[in-house]
Amino acid sequence: MHGENRRRLHHLCEQAAEEQDPQRLSDLVNEIEALLEARQRLPDKETRQATHGNLSQPPESIDTE
């Protein structure tokens, strides 16, 4: 997800968290869902990594000793 869409998604989530009107909340959730679905359809590996981090690398080892 590009920076503009990420900021839009963040803004919509903030609005949804505070919204009291059920119809407006439903509209916000629908818009959030559309942005998330669009992100899932992106074939660009770099875009996915930018939104989820690099999941192909294993996590760092944790020294428990």
C-alpha positions as CSV (number, residue, x, y, z in Angstrom):
1,M,0.0,0.0,0.0
2,H,1.5,3.3,-1.0
3,G,1.9,6.1,1.6
4,E,-1.2,8.0,0.5
5,N,-3.4,4.9,0.9
6,R,-1.8,4.0,4.2
7,R,-2.5,7.5,5.5
8,R,-6.1,7.3,4.2
9,L,-6.6,3.9,5.9
10,H,-5.2,5.2,9.2
11,H,-7.5,8.2,9.0
12,L,-10.6,6.1,8.2
13,C,-9.8,3.8,11.2
14,E,-9.5,6.7,13.5
15,Q,-12.8,8.0,12.3
16,A,-14.5,4.6,12.7
17,A,-13.2,4.3,16.2
18,E,-15.0,7.5,17.2
19,E,-18.1,7.3,15.0
20,Q,-21.4,7.2,16.8
21,D,-23.8,7.2,13.8
22,P,-24.4,3.5,12.7
23,Q,-24.8,4.4,9.0
24,R,-21.7,6.5,8.9
25,L,-19.8,3.8,10.8
26,S,-21.0,1.2,8.2
27,D,-19.8,3.5,5.4
28,L,-16.4,3.9,7.0
29,V,-16.0,0.2,7.5
30,N,-17.0,-0.4,3.8
31,E,-14.4,2.0,2.7
32,I,-11.7,0.5,5.0
33,E,-12.6,-3.0,3.6
34,A,-12.3,-1.8,0.0
35,L,-8.8,-0.4,0.7
36,L,-7.7,-3.6,2.4
37,E,-9.0,-5.7,-0.4
38,A,-7.2,-3.5,-2.9
39,R,-4.0,-4.0,-1.0
40,Q,-4.4,-7.8,-1.1
41,R,-4.7,-7.7,-4.8
42,L,-1.4,-5.9,-5.3
43,P,1.1,-8.2,-7.0
44,D,4.1,-5.9,-6.1
45,K,6.3,-7.7,-3.6
46,E,7.9,-4.4,-2.4
47,T,4.4,-3.0,-1.7
48,R,3.5,-6.0,0.4
49,Q,6.8,-5.8,2.3
50,A,6.2,-2.1,2.9
51,T,2.9,-2.9,4.6
52,H,3.7,-6.1,6.3
53,G,7.5,-6.0,6.7
54,N,9.8,-8.6,5.2
55,L,8.0,-11.8,6.1
56,S,10.4,-14.0,4.1
57,Q,13.2,-13.5,6.6
58,P,13.1,-15.5,9.9
59,P,12.8,-13.5,13.1
60,E,16.0,-12.8,15.0
61,S,17.1,-15.5,17.4
62,I,16.2,-14.9,21.0
63,D,19.0,-15.8,23.5
64,T,17.2,-17.4,26.5
65,E,20.4,-18.2,28.4
